[in-house]
């Protein structure tokens, strides 16, 4: 039987969000209903609200979430009612060319629930990233549920659903950071700080944090940076080279998503080094690099999709590392809030005052 719950809806472009009553249908084949326990406030939700993703309003916001499976539909075997899960937006299909080649982290046919959640008047909602977890309960594809150790705090676990996984994965999975490497991270918001934490976890010897905000640089030091560069006052390329013996970093993670910072990342890497773009650009952005420099500097220019993660592999591993005290995921939680507090949380996030506000239900 369908249920009515509270959820946060973005009704139209740049309009304030509203807490509405939404209708969550019973799960169909391959689907699950999850009782949400926590959900992070991510920049992607703000992009949805601003119309920066698409115009399929109204949106049911929220995607960086954890909770408990309440019910499952026909044919679901990977999770069962009562399981504590982190929600993900990469439910791999198992059949596409990437999956068949043993690279499910690049699945080209990820899927969501087929049924729609609605307002009480029948208006269909578009769930953010196919999840829609700023709600007491949500309907997802069962493959979007990744079972993890229930000993972890829900507020911490949910962060792996997007930003923290994107940053850690950008460093480790995409960038291949390993022991002894030098790493520079340009942009020290939540994703950049996660790349710093991931680099420390991987054993990088030198981790250089670059930002224009001294507050963010201070946080980056707590996350594991060994050096900081305020690029408002200093040329970051020259600073990174100076800190790496004149050579540049082995891996540079660009966590801003702008042409000028990407160019900085390109020239701040060592010969045969790697640039990882994890910051999300807008459609109109372009870059102009001399092709001879692209050839002559060698190495690799990579983009990181969701940290190139495989949720079934990476989420449980990172939760275990956190529970062992080897990865401090709790340091990413700046504050906990309620469903009614999301609009001001967007403002604080936009001003760079928080790493993550987390809605706790």
N, C-alpha and C positions, 0 to 999 in steps of 0.2 A: 504494500500500500504506500502511495506517495506520501512524503512528509513535508511539512512546512517548517522552515528554519529561518534564522536571520542571516543576512549576507550583505556585503558591501558592493554596491553597484555604481558604475560610472555611466550616467544616463546619456551623456553627449560630450562632444569635444570641449575640453577645458572647463567643463561644468563641475561643481563640487560633487564629491561622492555622497551617496546616500545609503543608509542602512535600511534595507527593504526585507519584506517577507518573500522568500523564494521557495519554489516547489522542487523537491528532489525526488525523482521517480525511483521505484524499485530497480535494482540492477538487472539489466538484461544479460544475454550471453556474453561472456568475456568482460563483464563490468563489475565494479565494486563500489559500495557506498562506504565512505570513510568519515568517522567522527573526528573532526579536526581538533587538535589540541594546541597547536601553535603554528603561526605563519609569519615569516619575515616580510617587512616592507621593503620592496626591491625597486630599483630604478625602472625596471621593465614595467612594473605596474603603473608608474607615473607616465611612462611612454604611452601605454594603452589609454590612460585618462586624457592625455594630450592629443590623441589621434595619431601618434607617431608610428603605430604598428599597422593598423588598418582602420576602417570606419564602420566595422560591424557592431556598432553600439545597439543596445546597452551591453556593457561588459560586466561580468562577475569577476572582480579582481582577486588577486592573491594566487601565489603558486609555489612559494618557498616554504613548504609545510610538512608537518608530521602529524600523525594521529593513529587511531585504532580502527581497523577494519570492522565495520558493523555487519555487513552482509555482502554476499557475492552472488553473481549470476551463474547460469548454466555453463558448465565446461571450465570453470576457474579452478585451477589446481595449485597455482604458485603461492597463493595466500589464502587464509581462512579467517572467519570471524574471530576477533580477539587478538590478531597479530598486530604488533606495533610496527608501523611502516613510515618511511620517508617517501613523499610523493616526488615523482620525477616527470619531466616532459620528454623523455626518450624511451617510450615503450617499443622495444625493438620487435620487428616483424618475424625474423628468423628465416625469411624467404627471399629477400631482395639480394642483388648481386653482392653488396657489401657483407651481409650476413652469411651468404653462402661461401664467401672467400675467407671467413673466419675473422671478419672485422666488424662485429656488430656495433661497436662504438660509432661507426659511421653509417648506421642504418639509414637508408633512403626512404623508408616507408613507415616511419613511426606513426602511431595511431592513438586516438583518444576515444572516449566513450561515444557511442553512436546516438544515444538519446540526449535530448536537450533538457537542461534545467530551465525553469521559467519563472516569471513573476506570477502572482496569483491571478492576473487577468489573462494569462496565457502567452504573454510576450516572451519570446525565446531569448535566452541569455547566451552570450559568447564568453566561455570561461577563459581567463587569461592563461595562455600556454596550454590550453586544454585541461586546466585543473580547477581554477576558481575556488580558492581555499580561504578567502576572507569570508568564511561562512562557518556556521556550526557543524554542517555536514556537507559533503560534496560527492558528486558522482564522477568516477574516472574509469578509464580502462584498467583492468586488473594488472596489466603489465606496467602501469605507472606506479605501482605500489612495490617498494623495495623493503623487505623485512630486515630489521636491524635489532640489536640488543636493546630490550626495553629498559635496561638500567640507566640509559642516558636520559638527560633532561629533554623533554619535547622541544623546548625553546632553542636548544643547541642543535638537536638533530635536524630540525627543519631547514637550517641554514645550508645543509648540503644539497638541498633541492635546487639551488641555483647559484648564487653569487660566490659562496665559499668554495664550492666544487669547481666552478669556472676558474677561479684563481689558482687553487692548488693544482688542478689538472693542467692549466696553461703552463705552469712551471715544470711539473713532473712528467705528465703524459705527452704534451705537445712539445715542450722545450727540451725534454730529456735531461733536465738538470741532475747532476750527480755530484758525488763527493769531490771537493777541491775546486769546483767551478767558481767563476766569478759571474754574478748575476746583477743586472740593473732592472729595476721596475719603475716605469714612468707612469705616474698616477696612483696615488695611495689612498683610494677609497676602499670600500669593502673588498672588491675583486683584487685590486693591487696588493692590499695587505694579505690577502689569502695567498697570492703568488709568493709574497715574502715568506709567509709561514711555510708554504710548501717547499721553497728553496732551502730554508733552514732544515726542514725535515729530511730533505734529500742529501744534506751534508755539504751544501755550498760553502766555500771558504770566505767569500766576500759578497755581501748583498747590499747593493746601493739603492736607496730609495730616493725617488725624484718627484717633487711636487712643488706647487707655488704657495702652499699653506703650511706654515710652521707647525700648526696644531696637528695636521695629518702626518707630518714628518716625525713628530714626537711619538705618535701612535705607532708609526712604522718601526721605530726603534724597539718598542715593546713587543712587536710581532716577530722580531728577529733580524731587522736590518742592522748592518754593521757600520754603515755610513749613510749620510743624508746629503742631498743637494737641493737647495731652494732655487728652482729654475727661473723664478721671477727676477733674481738678481745675478744669476750666474749662468753662463753657457753650459747646459748639461752635458753636451757632447765632450767638450774639453774637460769638464770636471770628471766625467766617467773615465775618460782616457787617463787622466792624471792619477786616478785612484787604482788603475789597473796597469801600472808600469808603462803607460803610453800606448797600450795596445787596443783597449776597448774590452767590453765584457764578452764572455763566452756566450751568454744568453741575455737578450734584452726583451723584457715583457712590456708591451705597450698596452696599458689598461685604461686609456682615455678614449681612443677612437676618433682622433682628429689627424688631418694630413700633416700638420706641423710637428706633432709629437711622434707620428710614425716616421717622419724623416729624421728626427733626432734619434729614434731607436735604430734606424738603418745605419747611420754613421757612427753610432756609439758602440757598435759591436766590433769584436775582433775579426780579423780575416778568418774566413770559414766559420764565423759565428752564426748564431741563430736569432732571428727576430720572430717573436710570437705576438700576433695581434689578437687580443682578447677584448679590448674596448670596442664598443659597437658604433660604427659610423652611421651617418644619415645618408639617404640615397643620392643627394647632390654632391657629396664630397668626392674629390679627385686627388690623386697624387701625381707628381711629375719628378721622376728620377732619371738621371742619365743612364741609359742602358749599359754603357761601358762600365759604370760603377756597379751596377747589378751583377754584371759578368765578372768584373775584376775582383770584387770582394769575396766572391764565392759564398759558401755556406748555404743557409736556407732561410726563406721568408715564408712563415707559416701563419695560418689563421687557426684559432682554437675555438671549436664549437663545443660549448658546454664542458670545457676542459678536456675534450676528447674522452669523456668518461664513459664507462659502462657501469650503470648504477648497481647492477647485481654484484659486480666485482668490487667497485670502489667505495660505495656507501658503507657496507659492513666493515671493511678494512679501516676506514678513517674513523668510524665510531669506536672500533676496538682500540685504535691508537689514542683516541681521546680518553677513553676509560682507563687506559694504562698510564695516563699522565704525560704522554709524549707529544700530544697535539692539543693545544689549548683552544678549543672551539668556543668556549664560554667567553673568551675575551672579545669576540665579535659582537656580543649582545650588549648594546649600549643602554637599552631600556625595554621594559615590557609595558604594553598598553592594551586597551580593549578595542572592540570593533568600532566603537563610536569615536575613537581618537585618531583615525587614519589620516584625515585631511591635514591636521596640524603636523602629523608625522612626516607627510610628504614635504611640508615646508622645511622642517628641520633637516631632512635628508638633502634637499636641494641646497640648503645653506652650508652643508658639510659639517653639521654639528654632531652627527651620529654615524657610527658604522652600520648598525642595524637596530631599528626599532622592531620589536617582535610582538605581534598580537598573540595573547594567551587567552584561550577560551576555557 
